[in-house]
Structures are given as C-alpha cells and as structure tokens.
Amino acid sequence: MNDFIKSIPKDVKLVAVSKTHSCEIIQQAYNSGLRIFGESKPQELAKKYSELPKDTEWHFIGHLQTNKIKYIAPFVNLIHSVDSPRLLAEINKEAIKQNRIIKCLLQLHIAKEDTKFGFTIDELQKYLSTNDFLKYTFVKIVGLMGIASLTDNTAQIRNEFQTMRKTFEMLKKTVFVNDSDFCELSMGMSSDYKIAISEGSTIIRIGSLIFGERDYSK
Ligand SMILES: *Cc1c(COP(=O)(O)O)cnc(C)c1O
C-alpha cells in the first residue's frame, strides 16, 4: 500500500474509500497517515465520524437520498455525488440549518451503463446556464465527479475521462470563469486511477487497492 501511495502525484488527492470496513480498519489506515475517507451510506458515515479522530476528512461518494442529507450535513467535507438540481437544493437547506457551507461536486454521467447516476453533459449545461445554483449560497460547487464504465476496454475508459476533463475545462472557461474554487475533478478508482491521473484527475477514490476486496454480506 505504501508504494501505491508514494506513486500518486503530490497534487492528486487520495480518498480512501472505506465503505463496508470497520472503524478498527479505518483507524489503522489513519495511523499509517491517511486522512481522507470516502463512504457511500449516510448513517454508516455518521457512525464512523463519531468514532474516529476529529481531524479526519469525510467525503460522501454514493447516491444520496434527500431524506438522509441530515445525517452528514453537520460535518461532511465534500459531497462528490450531486446528481440532480433537487439534491443540490436540499443540501443547501440542510447546510443552512447547520450554518455551514457544504462543498459539492456535480456528478457527470459518462459511463455507457444505464445504472450510473449523474447529469448528462446536456443536462448539466442547461442547468448551470439558468444560474439557478447561485441562489444556493450554502453549497459551493467545486468541481465534477464521474465514474467510468466497468470494462476492460481501456480506450473507452480513457475516452470517458477525456470527456469529463473537456467538460470541466469548458465550465471553467464559462460558468465558473471567475471562480477559482471550481478546481476539482474527481475521477479514478482502483482499476482505472492511472488512466484518470494521466487525463487530469485531481481526486482519486480508491477502495479495494487499499483495503482489499469488500464483503457486502457483513
Ligand atoms: C466503491 C467506490 C469507489 C472505490 O472503488 P474501488 O474499486 O474499490 O477502488 C470509488 N468511487 C465510488 C463512487 C464508489 O462507490
């Protein structure tokens, strides 16, 4: 694991995806120097937050139901997976209650599969052009997130990451031109992070490569 961590460029953030793993396992990873952890279930995340050291940074990376935002709103550092205008509005409401600004990434649907959540490029452009998001002053959009297709076809994966990058650059030059906070591109998992980094990822989300295979039956 250390060799893997050393191989990551200094300007790429590593989110250790700890979903399904126990607090003991996460504490060990923390002791070895990791500080950013990613989870995909709100209640599981809240429980781990309460049990682990307070200088841990917690990222939410899964599909978020609006009625569960409240579990993570008091402390979450970054929500990677904002996949609808309604979710952004509801996160803003919970952030107001907590009197804190919550950083978010908009999730782009880049994979060929139907099962992945997220905005299409068209939907994203349409939504952002309304400037509707500007009225949500307690959420801060700091970039984009995407999940590539689950495939052995590396050319396809590279192509999907390039689409992400192009969309990101386009938004940086237009909608977010005066906003230096719009700077994060969350892409790359255990199987495809090298391609993602070479295509400009600034945040990689790595689970099994750090913690081993997940056991969802536990
Ligand atoms: C589970 C998960 C990961 C980590 O996957 P690995 O293949 O174990 O690295 C990354 N991103 C998201 C959105 C996930 O749900």
The ligand as an ORCA input file, in Angstrom:
! r2SCAN-3c Opt
* xyz 0 1
  C     -16.816      1.982     -4.033
  C     -16.479      3.201     -4.806
  C     -15.156      3.522     -5.120
  C     -13.967      2.628     -4.786
  O     -13.954      1.518     -5.603
  P     -12.663      0.539     -5.701
  O     -12.844     -0.136     -6.994
  O     -12.733     -0.369     -4.540
  O     -11.449      1.418     -5.657
  C     -14.913      4.711     -5.792
  N     -15.913      5.539     -6.142
  C     -17.203      5.268     -5.868
  C     -18.266      6.223     -6.300
  C     -17.529      4.090     -5.205
  O     -18.820      3.814     -4.944
*
